[in-house]
Amino acid sequence: MLPRSGPLLHAFTGVLLYLLLTAFAHAHGVAEGDKGYIQEISGTHLLPFTYLGAKHMVTGYDHLLFLAGVIFFLYKLKDIALYVSLFAIGHSVTMLYGVYAGVNVNAYLIDAIIGLSVVYKALDNLGAFQRWFGVQPNTKVATLVFGLFHGFGLAAKIQEFEIARDGLLPNLLAFNVGVEIGQLLALGAILIAMGFWRRSAGFFQHAYTANVAMMCAGFMLIGYQLTGLFVS
């Protein structure tokens, strides 16, 4: 007989597979309708950019996988708020700087590093660093640093829109507000699902399997992005 958490574990694994399939189908792509609209407008358009920011985060498989890993074993609201804030600060700084300053980064390379962040967090949740090296990385610093890389990933996506310089800063700020709104919405859904799972008898038994699945997803993302880098 399967433990009570079995169906939840299967659902979690299914979500991982769905995110990966979605990722492979749309990697580096910007919806043509969104791209065409942004290329046709100039000046300040706060609501459209807020919507685009929220849409990108809610559908951002790599960001959500990392975020799920970060909060996987966090139970106190203040701890969740701290780590999510560090992640938000990191990706906000590099996203705004990367686009406004016109920093050119290779989207495939950045996305491979983002995949690495998912692998790192899964290994951290599994306690691998303590067993292998006898040390525990500073999880707060790691969350902030990987947040910086995630921000460059966002910047690479935004630059695909070829946004007009007129009204660029307020539009970028609106996009970032949208990203944070999308992150909060996604975080809420993740926390609700995790809350039900944590109350089940087999949570800790299946947490290992879930993090192994997350690690495998991260390696798949790395492999996919590096393949795209070499063949592009």
C-alpha positions as CSV (number, residue, x, y, z in Angstrom):
1,M,0.0,0.0,0.0
2,L,1.4,3.4,-1.0
3,P,2.0,6.0,1.8
4,R,-0.5,8.8,2.0
5,S,2.0,11.2,0.3
6,G,2.3,8.9,-2.7
7,P,-0.3,10.8,-4.9
8,L,1.3,14.1,-3.9
9,L,4.7,12.9,-4.8
10,H,3.4,11.7,-8.2
11,A,1.8,15.0,-8.7
12,F,5.0,16.8,-7.8
13,T,7.0,14.7,-10.3
14,G,4.3,15.3,-12.9
15,V,4.6,19.0,-12.5
16,L,8.4,18.8,-12.9
17,L,7.9,16.9,-16.2
18,Y,5.3,19.3,-17.4
19,L,7.6,22.3,-16.6
20,L,10.5,20.6,-18.5
21,L,8.3,19.8,-21.5
22,T,7.1,23.4,-21.5
23,A,10.6,24.6,-21.2
24,F,11.9,22.6,-24.1
25,A,9.0,23.8,-26.3
26,H,9.5,27.5,-25.5
27,A,13.1,27.9,-24.4
28,H,14.4,31.4,-25.2
29,G,11.1,32.2,-26.9
30,V,9.0,35.2,-26.4
31,A,5.3,35.0,-27.3
32,E,5.0,36.5,-30.8
33,G,2.0,38.5,-29.8
34,D,3.7,40.0,-26.8
35,K,6.9,40.7,-28.8
36,G,5.0,42.3,-31.6
37,Y,3.0,44.5,-29.3
38,I,6.1,45.7,-27.4
39,Q,8.0,46.5,-30.6
40,E,5.1,48.7,-31.8
41,I,4.8,50.9,-28.8
42,S,7.0,53.6,-27.2
43,G,6.7,55.7,-24.1
44,T,5.5,54.6,-20.7
45,H,3.1,51.7,-20.5
46,L,3.0,50.5,-16.9
47,L,0.1,48.0,-16.9
48,P,1.2,46.0,-20.0
49,F,4.7,45.7,-18.6
50,T,3.4,44.7,-15.2
51,Y,1.3,42.0,-16.9
52,L,4.3,40.8,-18.9
53,G,6.5,40.6,-15.8
54,A,3.9,38.5,-13.9
55,K,3.3,36.3,-16.9
56,H,7.0,35.6,-17.3
57,M,7.5,34.6,-13.7
58,V,4.4,32.5,-13.5
59,T,5.5,30.6,-16.6
60,G,9.2,30.7,-15.7
61,Y,9.8,27.0,-15.0
62,D,13.5,27.5,-14.0
63,H,12.7,30.3,-11.5
64,L,9.9,28.3,-10.0
65,L,11.9,25.1,-9.6
66,F,14.6,27.0,-7.7
67,L,12.1,28.8,-5.6
68,A,10.4,25.5,-4.7
69,G,13.8,24.2,-3.7
70,V,14.5,27.2,-1.5
71,I,11.3,26.9,0.5
72,F,11.2,23.1,0.5
73,F,12.2,22.8,4.2
74,L,11.3,26.3,5.4
75,Y,8.4,26.3,7.8
76,K,8.4,29.7,9.5
77,L,6.9,32.6,7.6
78,K,9.8,34.9,8.5
79,D,12.3,32.5,7.1
80,I,10.4,32.2,3.9
81,A,10.1,35.9,3.6
82,L,13.8,36.4,4.2
83,Y,14.9,33.9,1.5
84,V,12.3,35.0,-1.0
85,S,13.4,38.6,-0.4
86,L,17.1,37.8,-1.0
87,F,16.1,36.0,-4.2
88,A,14.0,39.0,-5.3
89,I,16.7,41.5,-4.5
90,G,19.2,39.5,-6.5
91,H,17.2,39.1,-9.6
92,S,15.8,42.7,-9.5
93,V,19.2,44.3,-9.4
94,T,20.7,42.4,-12.3
95,M,17.5,42.4,-14.4
96,L,17.2,46.2,-14.1
97,Y,21.0,46.8,-14.6
98,G,21.3,44.2,-17.4
99,V,18.5,45.8,-19.6
100,Y,19.1,49.4,-18.8
101,A,22.8,49.2,-19.3
102,G,22.4,47.0,-22.4
103,V,24.5,44.2,-21.0
104,N,24.8,41.4,-23.5
105,V,24.8,38.0,-22.0
106,N,24.4,34.6,-23.7
107,A,20.9,33.4,-22.8
108,Y,21.8,29.8,-23.1
109,L,24.8,30.1,-20.8
110,I,22.8,32.0,-18.2
111,D,20.0,29.5,-18.4
112,A,22.5,26.7,-17.9
113,I,23.7,28.4,-14.7
114,I,20.1,28.8,-13.6
115,G,19.7,25.0,-14.2
116,L,22.8,24.6,-12.0
117,S,21.1,26.6,-9.3
118,V,18.3,24.1,-9.2
119,V,20.8,21.2,-8.9
120,Y,22.6,23.1,-6.1
121,K,19.4,23.6,-4.1
122,A,18.3,20.0,-4.5
123,L,21.7,18.8,-3.3
124,D,21.6,21.3,-0.4
125,N,18.2,19.9,0.6
126,L,19.6,16.4,0.4
127,G,22.5,17.4,2.8
128,A,25.0,16.3,0.1
129,F,27.5,19.1,0.8
130,Q,27.9,18.1,4.4
131,R,28.3,14.4,3.6
132,W,30.7,14.9,0.7
133,F,32.8,17.9,1.9
134,G,32.0,18.3,5.6
135,V,30.8,21.9,5.1
136,Q,27.5,23.6,4.7
137,P,27.4,26.5,2.2
138,N,25.8,29.7,3.4
139,T,22.3,29.2,2.1
140,K,21.4,32.9,2.3
141,V,24.5,34.0,0.3
142,A,23.8,31.3,-2.2
143,T,20.2,32.4,-2.7
144,L,21.3,36.0,-3.3
145,V,24.1,35.0,-5.7
146,F,21.9,32.7,-7.7
147,G,19.2,35.4,-7.6
148,L,21.7,37.6,-9.5
149,F,22.1,35.0,-12.2
150,H,18.3,34.6,-12.4
151,G,18.1,38.3,-12.9
152,F,20.5,38.2,-15.9
153,G,18.3,35.4,-17.3
154,L,15.3,37.8,-17.0
155,A,17.3,40.5,-18.6
156,A,18.2,38.3,-21.6
157,K,14.5,37.5,-22.1
158,I,13.5,41.2,-21.8
159,Q,16.0,42.2,-24.4
160,E,14.3,39.9,-26.9
161,F,11.4,42.4,-26.7
162,E,13.6,45.1,-28.2
163,I,12.0,47.7,-25.9
164,A,12.1,51.3,-27.0
165,R,14.4,53.5,-25.0
166,D,11.6,56.1,-24.6
167,G,10.1,55.3,-21.2
168,L,12.5,52.4,-20.6
169,L,13.1,52.9,-16.9
170,P,9.5,53.1,-15.7
171,N,8.6,50.2,-18.0
172,L,11.4,48.1,-16.5
173,L,10.3,49.0,-13.0
174,A,6.7,48.0,-13.9
175,F,8.0,44.7,-15.4
176,N,9.9,44.1,-12.2
177,V,6.8,44.8,-10.1
178,G,4.9,42.3,-12.3
179,V,7.7,39.7,-11.7
180,E,7.3,40.1,-8.0
181,I,3.5,39.8,-8.2
182,G,3.9,36.6,-10.3
183,Q,6.4,35.3,-7.8
184,L,4.1,35.9,-4.9
185,L,1.2,34.2,-6.8
186,A,3.4,31.2,-7.6
187,L,4.8,31.1,-4.1
188,G,1.3,31.0,-2.7
189,A,0.4,28.1,-4.8
190,I,3.6,26.2,-3.9
191,L,3.1,26.9,-0.2
192,I,-0.5,25.6,-0.3
193,A,0.6,22.4,-2.0
194,M,3.6,22.0,0.3
195,G,1.3,22.6,3.4
196,F,-0.9,19.7,2.4
197,W,2.1,17.5,1.6
198,R,3.9,18.3,4.9
199,R,0.9,17.2,6.9
200,S,1.0,13.8,5.3
201,A,2.6,10.9,7.1
202,G,5.2,10.1,4.4
203,F,6.5,13.6,3.7
204,F,10.0,13.1,4.9
205,Q,10.1,9.6,3.3
206,H,9.3,11.1,-0.1
207,A,11.1,14.4,0.3
208,Y,14.3,12.6,-0.7
209,T,12.8,11.3,-3.9
210,A,11.3,14.7,-4.7
211,N,14.6,16.5,-4.4
212,V,16.3,13.8,-6.5
213,A,13.7,14.5,-9.2
214,M,14.4,18.2,-8.8
215,M,18.1,17.6,-9.2
216,C,17.5,15.5,-12.3
217,A,15.3,18.3,-13.7
218,G,18.2,20.8,-13.1
219,F,20.7,18.5,-14.9
220,M,18.2,18.2,-17.8
221,L,17.9,22.0,-18.0
222,I,21.7,22.3,-18.0
223,G,22.1,19.7,-20.7
224,Y,19.4,21.3,-22.9
225,Q,20.8,24.8,-22.6
226,L,24.4,23.8,-23.2
227,T,23.3,21.8,-26.3
228,G,21.6,25.0,-27.5
229,L,24.7,27.0,-26.8
230,F,26.9,24.7,-28.9
231,V,24.6,24.3,-31.8
232,S,23.4,27.9,-32.0
